[in-house]
Amino acid sequence: MSLIKSKKRVADHGEVFTPPWLVEKMLDLVKGETERIDARFLEPACGSGNFLVPILQRKLAAVELKFGKSDFEKRHYALLAVMCAYGIELLPDNIAECRANMLEVFAGYLGLGETDELYLAAFYVLSLNLVHGDAMTMRDTEGAPISVVEWGYLGRGKFQRRDFRLDVLTGMASFSAEGSLFAGLGKHEIFTPTCVYPPITVSDLARFASGEMGGAV
């Protein structure tokens, strides 16, 4: 695997890819978290998925180990594994490749075709979780603040979505620092979503992906 796409991209953007062997060693440092299905990972310069793809593979292995005998649970927890992976990437070809690579791993694990509801649901989730934007400014390519979508599995095929602003989330550390004016506040008083949505199903997510439902879920 080449660690660069071009010298110009290295000069313009400092783009150098981490080799797979080093990625695995780094992920082994937090092995327990990478194998926890609902552990959330954010890669602020995700490239084509050098870190996110192996993280998803580890999570799917955990899904198989825990829910492999139940097709219903396996499918829904596999989607949750996708929902817990986040990335931000400045270059358009990289973010497109990252989404495609993540979707390929997910679809391959469950044997999905492009018209399957679960495939479409994952496509929609990745379109929200993997953001084309700048992690330094915490804004997307349209100049809007980057949103982080928190997904939770409620059981029985239902998921919960809450949206947060990335700049607010990253600012929480300074709020809770010792000696801060806000140090006495509980996290629930700061950690407030910008929007909370009603519970949704895989079918709902698939319909948003295919454009059958307008707006945002």
Phi, psi and omega per residue, in radians:
M1 nan 2.266 3.085
S2 -1.321 2.421 -3.112
L3 -1.550 -0.097 3.065
I4 -2.386 2.681 3.052
K5 -1.632 -0.618 3.065
S6 -2.855 2.704 3.106
K7 -1.127 -0.582 3.138
K8 -1.116 -0.703 3.131
R9 -1.182 -0.585 3.072
V10 -1.135 -0.775 -3.117
A11 -1.188 -0.714 -3.055
D12 -1.390 -0.640 -2.995
H13 -2.212 -0.029 -3.090
G14 1.141 0.537 -3.034
E15 -1.426 1.945 3.032
V16 -2.427 2.261 -3.075
F17 -1.558 2.465 3.111
T18 -1.342 2.273 -3.128
P19 -1.138 2.567 -3.078
P20 -0.942 -0.700 -3.104
W21 -1.108 -0.628 3.129
L22 -1.302 -0.637 3.071
V23 -0.998 -0.835 -3.113
E24 -1.092 -0.705 3.112
K25 -1.131 -0.686 3.128
M26 -1.186 -0.707 3.127
L27 -1.195 -0.516 3.100
D28 -1.126 -0.397 3.110
L29 -1.180 -0.419 3.076
V30 -2.184 0.764 -3.016
K31 -0.937 -0.771 -3.106
G32 -1.052 -0.683 3.136
E33 -1.248 -0.687 -3.136
T34 -1.138 -0.378 -3.129
E35 -1.777 0.134 3.057
R36 -1.701 2.093 -2.972
I37 -1.003 -0.716 -3.050
D38 -1.686 0.204 3.059
A39 -1.299 2.303 -3.069
R40 -1.686 2.371 3.118
F41 -2.196 2.300 3.055
L42 -2.085 2.130 3.073
E43 -1.862 1.901 -3.022
P44 -1.283 -0.192 3.030
A45 -2.452 1.302 -2.856
C46 -1.360 -0.213 3.141
G47 0.968 -2.324 3.137
S48 -1.705 0.197 3.048
G49 1.844 0.430 -3.108
N50 -0.936 -0.638 3.104
F51 -1.674 -0.739 -3.033
L52 -1.169 -0.633 3.137
V53 -1.112 -0.912 3.096
P54 -1.120 -0.530 3.055
I55 -1.102 -0.796 3.116
L56 -1.093 -0.706 3.122
Q57 -1.075 -0.702 3.100
R58 -1.160 -0.716 3.131
K59 -1.133 -0.718 3.135
L60 -1.168 -0.560 3.046
A61 -1.133 -0.645 3.084
A62 -1.188 -0.658 3.077
V63 -1.061 -0.804 -3.129
E64 -1.085 -0.722 -3.125
L65 -1.138 -0.691 -3.037
K66 -1.602 -0.616 -3.021
F67 -2.177 0.236 -3.061
G68 -1.018 -0.424 -3.096
K69 -1.540 -0.137 3.126
S70 -2.089 1.892 -3.084
D71 -1.067 -0.691 -3.127
F72 -1.091 -0.883 -3.127
E73 -1.182 -0.692 -3.135
K74 -1.034 -0.787 -3.109
R75 -1.147 -0.732 -3.097
H76 -1.310 -0.659 3.110
Y77 -1.295 -0.478 3.031
A78 -1.142 -0.698 3.071
L79 -1.137 -0.675 3.087
L80 -1.055 -0.663 3.103
A81 -1.041 -0.724 3.074
V82 -1.134 -0.725 -3.104
M83 -1.087 -0.385 -3.071
C84 -1.685 0.202 3.098
A85 -1.963 2.257 -3.069
Y86 -2.281 2.569 3.101
G87 -2.639 2.651 3.030
I88 -2.237 2.362 -3.108
E89 -2.564 2.361 -3.073
L90 -1.390 -0.622 -3.022
L91 -1.588 2.263 -3.012
P92 -1.109 -0.656 -3.132
D93 -1.193 -0.612 3.127
N94 -1.152 -0.805 -3.093
I95 -1.157 -0.605 3.086
A96 -1.145 -0.740 3.117
E97 -1.142 -0.693 -3.128
C98 -1.087 -0.815 3.113
R99 -1.054 -0.766 -3.124
A100 -1.142 -0.718 -3.130
N101 -1.161 -0.723 3.111
M102 -1.134 -0.755 -3.130
L103 -1.142 -0.641 3.128
E104 -1.118 -0.741 3.126
V105 -1.132 -0.785 3.137
F106 -1.093 -0.860 -3.120
A107 -1.133 -0.651 3.132
G108 -1.134 -0.685 3.138
Y109 -1.100 -0.724 -3.071
L110 -1.704 -0.048 -3.131
G111 1.161 0.776 -3.051
L112 -1.660 2.575 2.978
G113 -1.721 2.953 -3.044
E114 -1.199 -0.275 3.129
T115 -1.711 -0.063 3.129
D116 -1.185 2.475 3.137
E117 -0.982 -0.725 -3.089
L118 -1.178 -0.609 3.065
Y119 -1.093 -0.826 -3.137
L120 -1.128 -0.667 3.108
A121 -1.087 -0.784 3.121
A122 -1.136 -0.669 3.086
F123 -1.007 -0.782 -3.134
Y124 -1.159 -0.760 3.131
V125 -1.054 -0.787 -3.116
L126 -1.170 -0.524 3.095
S127 -1.146 -0.426 3.113
L128 -1.637 -0.709 -3.046
N129 -1.333 -0.533 -3.128
L130 -1.823 1.838 -2.930
V131 -1.752 2.314 3.000
H132 -1.480 1.792 -3.075
G133 -3.004 -2.912 -3.076
D134 -2.072 1.995 -3.118
A135 -1.203 -0.387 3.138
M136 -1.247 -0.772 3.136
T137 -1.563 -0.246 -3.097
M138 1.035 0.667 3.079
R139 -2.300 2.611 3.137
D140 -1.439 -3.068 -3.055
T141 -1.212 -0.258 3.072
E142 -1.579 -0.044 3.140
G143 1.554 0.032 -3.139
A144 -1.474 2.617 3.083
P145 -1.006 2.407 3.134
I146 -1.252 2.297 3.084
S147 -1.730 2.472 3.020
V148 -1.889 2.136 -3.119
V149 -1.643 2.031 3.078
E150 -1.595 2.132 3.095
W151 -1.903 2.459 3.054
G152 -2.352 2.536 3.108
Y153 -1.690 2.106 -3.103
L154 -1.566 -0.138 -3.066
G155 1.626 2.839 3.115
R156 0.967 0.608 3.061
G157 1.386 0.202 -3.104
K158 -1.940 2.397 3.114
F159 -2.087 2.667 3.108
Q160 -2.043 2.357 3.091
R161 -2.056 2.337 2.991
R162 -2.331 2.414 -3.131
D163 -1.839 2.444 3.089
F164 -2.316 2.671 3.021
R165 -1.495 2.302 -3.114
L166 -1.070 -0.716 -3.108
D167 -1.138 -0.539 3.086
V168 -1.250 -0.742 3.138
L169 -1.072 -0.767 -3.110
T170 -1.233 -0.434 3.112
G171 -1.358 -0.213 -3.110
M172 -1.084 -0.556 -3.109
A173 -1.057 -0.719 -3.134
S174 -1.261 -0.553 3.104
F175 -1.093 -0.712 -3.035
S176 -1.576 -0.003 -3.118
A177 -1.116 2.555 3.139
E178 -1.056 2.307 -3.127
G179 1.598 -0.169 3.116
S180 -1.225 2.664 3.101
L181 -1.026 -0.500 -3.060
F182 -1.816 0.200 -3.045
A183 -1.056 -0.480 -3.108
G184 -1.425 -0.165 -3.131
L185 -1.321 2.532 3.029
G186 -1.316 2.728 -3.115
K187 -1.053 -0.560 -3.106
H188 -1.138 -0.345 -3.130
E189 -1.466 -0.277 -3.139
I190 -1.910 -0.686 -3.035
F191 -1.397 1.265 -3.055
T192 -1.940 2.191 -3.141
P193 -1.242 2.658 3.054
T194 -1.366 -0.408 3.137
C195 -2.763 2.460 3.062
V196 -2.152 2.300 -3.056
Y197 -1.905 2.732 3.068
P198 -1.134 2.718 3.076
P199 -0.963 2.499 -3.102
I200 -2.329 2.883 -3.124
T201 -2.002 3.025 3.056
V202 -1.029 -0.713 3.137
S203 -1.067 -0.703 3.095
D204 -1.065 -0.832 -3.130
L205 -1.079 -0.697 3.129
A206 -1.115 -0.676 -3.140
R207 -1.181 -0.613 3.062
F208 -1.171 -0.685 -3.140
A209 -1.119 -0.653 -3.105
S210 -1.529 -0.038 3.099
G211 1.436 0.176 -3.137
E212 -1.300 -0.358 3.117
M213 -2.121 2.244 -3.100
G214 -1.430 2.983 3.093
G215 1.290 -2.640 -3.126
A216 -2.193 2.544 3.127
V217 -1.428 nan nan
